[in-house]
């Protein structure tokens, strides 16, 4: 407000006149309006944000509750979620399916492991009882005829070796469960390795009445862990001898194609059903038609072989038809690595 002295004609004298200074008032009023507008806009924005956040929280709680219902329910997840959330329902259904498969596989593995321990415990008792029985006879009858004494001694030795094999199976189970397999790679002459390995199998082959026909190219080299690869072929050969018909030949041959080396171990015996071939490589798997507790196998040999081959970047498979079973191992050659 501005005040000054000014002549007023109607009064015929000077007086005090007051006028509003619009030059200053207009910006002030405009500022007030702008501030009020901003405050109002801010209030609206915050209100909407809070409302949206509340809605999001409600949606999250709703989805969480629907997830809980879908996971707890044995029914179809699509019935729990509304139409606009069917994509979530599809994901939940996939998760449930995977979890169920894993749980089922774990249950089957646990059941096989428990059965295996039961079998091994029973098998431990049987040869142990025989060893004690024959040794007791030898101790109680000092004047036993020499041929009979030799026979009982031989039987006791066989049963003791059987016990040793079963105990080694228990150690295999422990190592397989508690130890991660690691590789120490180097160039490996697999041809030489297989020649050595087949020589070591001579006593077992002789006892079982089998022979090995070996046909591998010279200086067939792969980049790998020699000890682990030896175990692969040792397990395959042991499996072939154990489940072959006595007196039949076991074939082991190899070939090189491009950058892959293929190895084949073949034996003659009972045919393994096609739908159970993949299961041969599962831990603790035992199949009546293909395996027997008489072999002392814990169902770990082929599972360990598969893990080692996989770590080498290779593959292992089995085929069985008309009494002939063939295991095929494919490994990258040194050139391809």
Buried (B, 14 or more C-beta within 10 A) or exposed (E): EEEEEEEEEEEEEEEEEEEEEEEEEEEEEEEEEEEEEEEEEEEEEEEEEEEEEEEEEEEEEEEEEBBEBBEEEEEEBBEBBEEEBEEBBEEBBEBBEEEEEEEEEEEBBEEBBEEBBEBBEEBBEBBBEBBEBBBEBBEEEEEBEEEEBEEBEEBBEBBBEBBEBBEEBBEBBEEBEEEEBEBEBEEBBBBBBBEEBBEEBEEEBEEBEBBBEBEBEEEBBBBBBBEBBBBBBBBBBBBBBBBBEEEBEBBBBBEBEEEBBBBBBBBBBBEBEEEBBEBBBBBBBBBEEBBBBEBBBBBBBBBBBBBBBEBBBBBBBBBBEEBBBBBBBBBBBBEEB
